[in-house]
Each structure stands twice: as structure tokens, then as C-alpha cells.
Amino acid sequence: MNIYDTITADQIEDGDQIAVSNSEGVPDYLENVRVEDLGAVIMVSGDSDNTGDRVTYMLSPDAYVDLWAV
């Protein structure tokens, strides 16, 4: 996976491929991302390349995430 940009959570768009750190600090690479701006938090869900499951993260709007591609 190639990281090609770093953005804040409030810039994530539906369909982006992003990497976020899970609770252990390990990068979790998400595909088919859906994002919902709840004001104080950004709710991001996507298919995890780490677990194979659909996961959800609650991020602060100014949290950094990486955009990736193969």
C-alpha cells in the first residue's frame, strides 16, 4: 500500500481509502469508506484490510488520516 497524502478527518470523502490507527496504535487500512459528519466527531466506517470486517471509527474533525492506494 502506498500512502500518497495525509488529510484531516473533516476532509474524508465517501469512497476514500484511508488508514487510521486502531486502539493498539496499529494502522487499519479501510476501503469503501462511508463518512458522516456529526459535528463534534466524524464517524467513518469501512471494510478493514486488517480484519476483513466492516469497522467504524469515531474521529475528531482535526485527526489526521492517510490516504492510500495500491
C-alpha atoms as an extended CHARMM CRD file, in Angstrom:
* protein
*
        70  EXT
         1         1  MET       CA              0.0000000000        0.0000000000        0.0000000000  PROA      1               0.0000000000
         2         2  ASN       CA              1.2520000000        3.4210000000       -0.8790000000  PROA      2               0.0000000000
         3         3  ILE       CA              0.4200000000        6.4320000000        1.2840000000  PROA      3               0.0000000000
         4         4  TYR       CA              0.0340000000        9.3940000000       -1.0590000000  PROA      4               0.0000000000
         5         5  ASP       CA             -1.4370000000       12.1080000000        1.1830000000  PROA      5               0.0000000000
         6         6  THR       CA             -2.3760000000       12.9800000000        4.7590000000  PROA      6               0.0000000000
         7         7  ILE       CA             -5.6080000000       14.8460000000        5.4690000000  PROA      7               0.0000000000
         8         8  THR       CA             -7.7690000000       15.7150000000        8.4600000000  PROA      8               0.0000000000
         9         9  ALA       CA            -10.8800000000       13.6710000000        9.2200000000  PROA      9               0.0000000000
        10        10  ASP       CA            -13.1920000000       16.5060000000        8.1690000000  PROA      10              0.0000000000
        11        11  GLN       CA            -11.7770000000       16.1860000000        4.6250000000  PROA      11              0.0000000000
        12        12  ILE       CA            -12.5700000000       12.4700000000        4.2000000000  PROA      12              0.0000000000
        13        13  GLU       CA            -14.9950000000       11.7360000000        1.3720000000  PROA      13              0.0000000000
        14        14  ASP       CA            -17.1860000000        8.7150000000        0.7150000000  PROA      14              0.0000000000
        15        15  GLY       CA            -15.2060000000        6.1340000000       -1.2410000000  PROA      15              0.0000000000
        16        16  ASP       CA            -11.7610000000        7.2250000000        0.0190000000  PROA      16              0.0000000000
        17        17  GLN       CA             -9.2580000000        4.5780000000        1.0490000000  PROA      17              0.0000000000
        18        18  ILE       CA             -7.8510000000        5.6880000000        4.3950000000  PROA      18              0.0000000000
        19        19  ALA       CA             -5.5130000000        4.4310000000        7.0750000000  PROA      19              0.0000000000
        20        20  VAL       CA             -6.3870000000        5.1540000000       10.7020000000  PROA      20              0.0000000000
        21        21  SER       CA             -4.7300000000        3.9010000000       13.8740000000  PROA      21              0.0000000000
        22        22  ASN       CA             -6.7820000000        1.3400000000       15.8060000000  PROA      22              0.0000000000
        23        23  SER       CA             -6.9070000000        1.1890000000       19.6140000000  PROA      23              0.0000000000
        24        24  GLU       CA             -3.4880000000       -0.5360000000       19.7270000000  PROA      24              0.0000000000
        25        25  GLY       CA             -1.9220000000        2.1360000000       17.5120000000  PROA      25              0.0000000000
        26        26  VAL       CA             -1.6880000000       -0.2410000000       14.5280000000  PROA      26              0.0000000000
        27        27  PRO       CA             -2.6750000000        1.2440000000       11.1560000000  PROA      27              0.0000000000
        28        28  ASP       CA             -6.0240000000       -0.0730000000        9.9190000000  PROA      28              0.0000000000
        29        29  TYR       CA             -6.4430000000        0.2540000000        6.1600000000  PROA      29              0.0000000000
        30        30  LEU       CA            -10.0690000000        0.9150000000        5.1960000000  PROA      30              0.0000000000
        31        31  GLU       CA            -11.7540000000        0.5670000000        1.8070000000  PROA      31              0.0000000000
        32        32  ASN       CA            -15.2790000000        1.5140000000        0.6680000000  PROA      32              0.0000000000
        33        33  VAL       CA            -15.3490000000        4.2870000000        3.2550000000  PROA      33              0.0000000000
        34        34  ARG       CA            -18.5910000000        5.9910000000        4.2610000000  PROA      34              0.0000000000
        35        35  VAL       CA            -18.3020000000        9.1780000000        6.2990000000  PROA      35              0.0000000000
        36        36  GLU       CA            -20.8050000000       11.0970000000        8.4040000000  PROA      36              0.0000000000
        37        37  ASP       CA            -20.0470000000       14.4730000000        9.9640000000  PROA      37              0.0000000000
        38        38  LEU       CA            -21.7430000000       14.5560000000       13.3750000000  PROA      38              0.0000000000
        39        39  GLY       CA            -20.3370000000       17.9780000000       14.2390000000  PROA      39              0.0000000000
        40        40  ALA       CA            -18.0710000000       17.2510000000       17.2090000000  PROA      40              0.0000000000
        41        41  VAL       CA            -16.9610000000       13.9210000000       15.6890000000  PROA      41              0.0000000000
        42        42  ILE       CA            -16.5770000000       12.3440000000       12.2790000000  PROA      42              0.0000000000
        43        43  MET       CA            -17.9640000000        8.8090000000       12.0380000000  PROA      43              0.0000000000
        44        44  VAL       CA            -16.0570000000        6.7330000000        9.4970000000  PROA      44              0.0000000000
        45        45  SER       CA            -16.9460000000        3.1740000000        8.5460000000  PROA      45              0.0000000000
        46        46  GLY       CA            -15.1940000000        0.9480000000        6.0420000000  PROA      46              0.0000000000
        47        47  ASP       CA            -14.0120000000       -2.5290000000        5.1490000000  PROA      47              0.0000000000
        48        48  SER       CA            -10.8890000000       -3.2590000000        7.1960000000  PROA      48              0.0000000000
        49        49  ASP       CA             -7.9800000000       -4.8630000000        5.3510000000  PROA      49              0.0000000000
        50        50  ASN       CA             -6.6750000000       -5.9880000000        8.7650000000  PROA      50              0.0000000000
        51        51  THR       CA             -9.7410000000       -7.9180000000        9.9360000000  PROA      51              0.0000000000
        52        52  GLY       CA            -11.8920000000       -8.3300000000        6.8300000000  PROA      52              0.0000000000
        53        53  ASP       CA            -14.8670000000       -6.9200000000        8.7530000000  PROA      53              0.0000000000
        54        54  ARG       CA            -16.7560000000       -3.6610000000        8.4250000000  PROA      54              0.0000000000
        55        55  VAL       CA            -15.4760000000       -1.3500000000       11.1930000000  PROA      55              0.0000000000
        56        56  THR       CA            -16.4320000000        2.0930000000       12.4970000000  PROA      56              0.0000000000
        57        57  TYR       CA            -14.1790000000        4.7660000000       13.9480000000  PROA      57              0.0000000000
        58        58  MET       CA            -15.1940000000        7.9870000000       15.6740000000  PROA      58              0.0000000000
        59        59  LEU       CA            -12.5890000000       10.6610000000       14.9130000000  PROA      59              0.0000000000
        60        60  SER       CA            -12.1820000000       14.2700000000       15.9390000000  PROA      60              0.0000000000
        61        61  PRO       CA            -12.5030000000       16.5760000000       12.9110000000  PROA      61              0.0000000000
        62        62  ASP       CA             -8.8360000000       17.5590000000       13.1740000000  PROA      62              0.0000000000
        63        63  ALA       CA             -7.4990000000       13.9730000000       13.4870000000  PROA      63              0.0000000000
        64        64  TYR       CA             -5.0280000000       13.0410000000       10.7540000000  PROA      64              0.0000000000
        65        65  VAL       CA             -5.6230000000       10.0820000000        8.4390000000  PROA      65              0.0000000000
        66        66  ASP       CA             -3.6080000000        8.8350000000        5.4950000000  PROA      66              0.0000000000
        67        67  LEU       CA             -4.9620000000        8.3070000000        2.0050000000  PROA      67              0.0000000000
        68        68  TRP       CA             -3.6210000000        5.1470000000        0.3720000000  PROA      68              0.0000000000
        69        69  ALA       CA             -3.6740000000        3.3010000000       -2.9260000000  PROA      69              0.0000000000
        70        70  VAL       CA             -2.2210000000        0.0540000000       -4.2330000000  PROA      70              0.0000000000
